[in-house]
Amino acid sequence: MSVAEPAQQAASKPLDVSRLRADFPILQEVVNGKPLVYLDSAATSQKPESVIQAISDYYRFSNANVHRGVHALGERATEAFEGAREDVARFVNADPRGVVFVRNTTEGLNLVAQAFARPLLGPGDRIVATEMEHHSNLVPWQQVRDQTGCELSYIKLTEDGRLDQDSVEGLLRPPTRLLAVTHVSNVLGTINPIRELVEQAHEQGIVVCVDGAQAVPHMPVDLKDLGADFYSFSGHKMLGPTGTGVLYGRPELLDKMPPFLTGGSMISVVTLEKTTWNEIPHRFEAGTPDIAGAAGLSAAIRYLEAVGMERIRQHSAELTDYAQEALSEVPGLTQYGPRGEDRTGMVSFNLEGVHPHDVGTILDREGVAVRAGHHCCQPLMRQLGVAATTRASFCLYNTRDEVDCLVRGLGEVNRIFRD
Ligand SMILES: Cc1ncc(COP(=O)(O)O)c(C=O)c1O
């Protein structure tokens, strides 16, 4: 059985959100006696029926191991898996030889750190990251610093949560060899100017590794246009299953890199004395991969393509603007991050005198799911001068009415804690 994908609509028309919502079974859930208002898609998005069905269909009709079987099911499974690679490559406009399946963004970034940066760098070299990075794009570089003796510095932020230009200019020069930067901040929503940063970095011979976890779900991403050397993202934040992620690496770089994990599938010839490596991207996919996950990710990509990434970009931006405006009316509320076009997907805030966990707990009573905490960005929290924030994040299925529910819920928090 196959589940209908949303009919392609004219790119100029806004999203028909109420129609799309019907594709997501979980959005019909009632939580604490209230209809679910899911505003935590930056943590993980919900999944449409077509993704759920693709995973189930894979196990019902195609389950076998990939790249090995000479039998029909083995071929079906391999087609599903390699077909997913083609889908990913088309979706982000990349060479399929550069598309490595990993478990999530975190694993992709660790792969770059250990298989690219660690063998390359040493004392006298420098890695540059930014103060807005998720721990996934920060801790792996601290590891490489400790393993190689290279230096690690951070691009500073402006008051409103953008990259500080003086700091960029000062650090994108020798001895920097690698820039690690997020495309979209998972706290501030800031969209960083990746194409410009890549141009600037490449002029100085600096390799650029981008964390795309919060960008790919919200906007068209064209990797040929951006020019980044490495770009990592998670399937589960873009309507796909958990356990799926992608590392794109420029094939010329991947070709020269040793494997990250070793074992089955990633080899060419093994003797008792030594082993030669498989071609890319298989060299970086040791062991049995998440084949069902890849089938689900394919379905997610087809769903996103049918809706249209340009319209999703507009919807995310409009909802973020609407939320920023609505939240500015809430007494005692401080918002973080820039205002403007270089911002999308989420709003982070604090209510004076109320801990974000209390905010989240009271909102949950109202059926509103948000995230409260440091969002895996402890250094950024220190920069903001807070221990934690509350974050409401959006996806293509969210509506203005849901933002209104959030604002009403915050009124309730204020009534309990502040009035
Ligand atoms: C900007 C950013 N980078 C990396 C990650 C890590 O993603 P994953 O847990 O899928 O590896 C996240 C997850 O929230 C994120 O928001």
The ligand as a MOL file (V3000), in Angstrom:
LIG
                    3D

  0  0  0     0  0            999 V3000
M  V30 BEGIN CTAB
M  V30 COUNTS 16 16 0 0 0
M  V30 BEGIN ATOM
M  V30 1 C 22.1130 23.0540 15.2950 0
M  V30 2 C 22.1230 21.6070 15.7070 0
M  V30 3 N 23.2070 20.8780 15.4830 0
M  V30 4 C 23.2760 19.5870 15.7980 0
M  V30 5 C 22.2320 18.9570 16.4160 0
M  V30 6 C 22.3480 17.5190 16.7660 0
M  V30 7 O 21.4600 16.7620 16.0280 0
M  V30 8 P 21.3680 15.1970 16.2750 0
M  V30 9 O 20.9810 15.0380 17.7120 0
M  V30 10 O 20.3300 14.7330 15.3250 0
M  V30 11 O 22.7230 14.6580 16.0000 0
M  V30 12 C 21.0720 19.6710 16.6980 0
M  V30 13 C 19.9530 19.0230 17.4130 0
M  V30 14 O 19.1640 19.6180 18.0580 0
M  V30 15 C 21.0150 21.0250 16.3200 0
M  V30 16 O 19.9310 21.7540 16.5680 0
M  V30 END ATOM
M  V30 BEGIN BOND
M  V30 1 1 1 2
M  V30 2 1 2 3
M  V30 3 2 2 15
M  V30 4 2 3 4
M  V30 5 1 4 5
M  V30 6 1 5 6
M  V30 7 2 5 12
M  V30 8 1 6 7
M  V30 9 1 7 8
M  V30 10 2 8 9
M  V30 11 1 8 10
M  V30 12 1 8 11
M  V30 13 1 12 13
M  V30 14 1 12 15
M  V30 15 2 13 14
M  V30 16 1 15 16
M  V30 END BOND
M  V30 END CTAB
M  END
